[in-house]
Amino acid sequence: MFFCSIVLWSFVFAWHTQYTHRPVFTLKVEPRLFITVTVAGIAVATVFHLFLDPALRVKTPEEYPADVKQWLAIVLFSLAFNQLYFVFAPFAWLVRLLQNRRVATVLTVLFGAFMLTIKSQSSTAPIPSLLFAMLLAVRIGMGFLSVSFYLRGGVLLNWWWTLLVEARLLLDVAGNS
């Protein structure tokens, strides 16, 4: 995973700025954009917490942390690898390959949806069709938001967004520590 990550980060650093004309890491984010990302992160976390997590927790309990230590591991993995594998590197590779931000965005989101489909197909417990459709719709929406936030505010803003969405799981495990 380490060597794969190095290669994927090299995609990001080599091609993102060249094709988007924006830095990979933006330290000065517009307050309005930061507030938008924060509200969107809280909204998505709320949707997951209220509507998707209860049903998914029954079907795939191994995907949910049992304590704060496990939650921290999940969050760090998500920040270090998930965003790199599903947003940053695919977008950088596709924008270089196609030289079109919109098409690269759509294909990056479709890649995430495809991977979700593969994951659900390989799951030991089948996910009901309606639940899968809701999960897929939310993931597609999150994919577009992730790429949009990445393009406007760079990696750090996207990591903030991810942290807010993952913080929903902390509500359930905070008392278990």
matplotlib code that plots the C-alpha trace (Angstrom):
import matplotlib.pyplot as plt

x = [0.0, 2.9, 4.4, 1.0, 0.3, 3.6, 2.7, -0.8, 0.5, 2.9, 0.0, -1.6, 1.5, 2.5, -0.8, -3.3, -1.8, -0.8, -4.3, -6.5, -4.3, -4.9, -2.6, -2.9, -2.7, -4.5, -3.8, -5.9, -9.5, -12.3, -14.4, -17.6, -16.2, -15.1, -18.6, -20.2, -18.0, -18.7, -22.5, -22.4, -20.3, -22.7, -25.7, -24.2, -23.2, -26.7, -28.2, -25.9, -26.5, -30.3, -31.1, -28.3, -26.2, -28.9, -29.7, -26.1, -24.9, -27.2, -26.0, -22.3, -21.4, -17.7, -17.6, -18.5, -16.1, -16.6, -14.6, -12.8, -9.5, -11.1, -12.9, -9.5, -8.0, -10.9, -10.7, -6.9, -7.2, -9.9, -7.9, -4.7, -5.9, -9.6, -9.6, -6.3, -7.6, -11.1, -10.8, -7.3, -5.4, -8.2, -9.1, -5.5, -5.0, -8.3, -7.8, -4.4, -5.7, -8.8, -7.7, -11.3, -12.2, -15.9, -15.5, -12.7, -15.1, -17.9, -15.6, -14.0, -17.5, -18.5, -15.3, -16.3, -19.8, -18.4, -16.1, -19.1, -21.0, -18.2, -17.9, -21.6, -21.5, -18.7, -20.3, -21.3, -24.6, -26.7, -27.8, -31.5, -32.0, -33.6, -30.9, -28.2, -29.9, -30.0, -26.4, -25.4, -27.2, -25.6, -22.2, -22.6, -23.6, -20.7, -18.4, -19.4, -19.0, -15.6, -14.2, -15.8, -14.3, -10.9, -10.9, -11.9, -10.0, -7.4, -6.6, -6.9, -10.5, -11.4, -9.9, -12.0, -15.1, -14.1, -13.4, -16.9, -18.6, -16.7, -17.4, -20.9, -19.5, -18.0, -21.5, -22.1, -18.7, -17.9, -19.6, -17.9, -14.4]
y = [0.0, 2.3, 2.1, 2.3, 5.4, 7.0, 6.3, 7.7, 10.8, 11.3, 11.4, 14.1, 16.3, 15.8, 16.5, 18.3, 21.7, 21.5, 20.7, 22.5, 25.5, 25.2, 24.1, 20.6, 22.1, 25.4, 26.9, 30.0, 28.9, 31.4, 31.5, 31.1, 27.9, 26.6, 27.2, 25.6, 22.5, 22.4, 22.6, 20.0, 17.6, 17.9, 17.4, 14.3, 13.0, 13.5, 11.7, 8.8, 8.7, 8.9, 7.0, 4.8, 3.8, 2.0, -0.4, -0.8, -1.4, -4.5, -5.7, -4.9, -4.5, -5.0, -1.7, 0.3, 1.0, -0.5, 2.1, 5.4, 3.7, 1.8, 5.0, 6.8, 4.1, 4.2, 8.0, 8.0, 5.3, 7.2, 10.4, 8.7, 6.3, 6.5, 10.0, 9.4, 6.2, 7.4, 11.1, 12.7, 10.2, 9.1, 12.7, 13.7, 10.7, 11.3, 15.0, 14.4, 11.6, 13.4, 17.0, 17.9, 18.6, 17.9, 14.5, 13.7, 14.6, 12.4, 9.5, 9.9, 9.8, 6.8, 5.0, 5.4, 4.2, 1.2, 0.3, 0.6, -1.8, -4.3, -4.0, -4.6, -7.6, -9.2, -8.6, -11.6, -10.1, -9.0, -5.3, -4.8, -3.1, 0.1, 0.5, 0.0, 2.5, 5.1, 4.4, 4.7, 8.0, 9.4, 8.2, 9.7, 13.0, 12.8, 12.0, 15.2, 17.2, 15.7, 16.5, 20.0, 20.7, 19.3, 21.5, 24.6, 24.1, 21.4, 18.3, 20.0, 21.1, 17.6, 16.1, 18.4, 17.3, 13.6, 14.2, 15.8, 12.9, 10.3, 12.2, 10.8, 7.4, 9.0, 9.7, 6.0, 5.0, 7.8, 6.1, 2.8, 3.9]
z = [0.0, 0.8, -2.7, -4.4, -2.4, -3.5, -7.1, -6.7, -4.8, -7.7, -10.1, -7.9, -7.6, -11.2, -12.9, -10.6, -10.7, -14.4, -15.6, -13.0, -12.5, -8.8, -6.0, -4.4, -0.9, -0.3, 3.1, 2.5, 1.9, 1.4, 4.6, 2.5, 1.0, 4.3, 5.8, 2.7, 3.1, 6.9, 6.4, 3.6, 5.8, 8.7, 6.4, 4.8, 8.2, 9.4, 6.4, 7.0, 10.7, 10.5, 7.4, 6.2, 9.2, 11.2, 8.3, 7.2, 10.7, 10.8, 7.4, 7.8, 11.5, 10.7, 8.9, 12.1, 14.9, 18.3, 20.3, 19.9, 19.1, 16.2, 15.0, 15.0, 12.9, 10.4, 10.1, 9.6, 7.0, 5.2, 5.3, 4.2, 1.6, 0.7, -0.6, -2.4, -4.1, -4.9, -5.5, -5.8, -7.9, -10.2, -10.9, -11.6, -13.9, -15.7, -16.1, -17.6, -19.9, -21.1, -20.6, -19.6, -16.0, -16.3, -18.0, -15.4, -12.6, -13.9, -14.5, -11.0, -9.5, -11.6, -10.5, -6.9, -7.6, -9.5, -6.5, -4.2, -6.4, -6.4, -2.6, -2.1, -4.5, -2.5, 0.8, 2.9, 3.8, 0.8, 0.9, 0.0, -3.4, -2.0, 0.6, -2.0, -4.3, -1.5, -0.6, -4.3, -4.7, -1.6, -2.7, -6.1, -4.6, -2.2, -5.1, -6.9, -3.8, -3.0, -6.4, -6.3, -2.8, -4.0, -7.0, -5.1, -1.8, -2.4, -0.3, 3.1, 2.5, 1.3, 4.4, 6.5, 4.7, 5.2, 8.9, 9.3, 7.6, 9.6, 12.9, 12.8, 13.9, 16.9, 18.3, 18.7, 20.1, 22.4, 25.3, 24.6, 25.5]

ax = plt.figure().add_subplot(projection="3d")
ax.plot(x, y, z, "-o")
ax.set_aspect("equal")
plt.show()
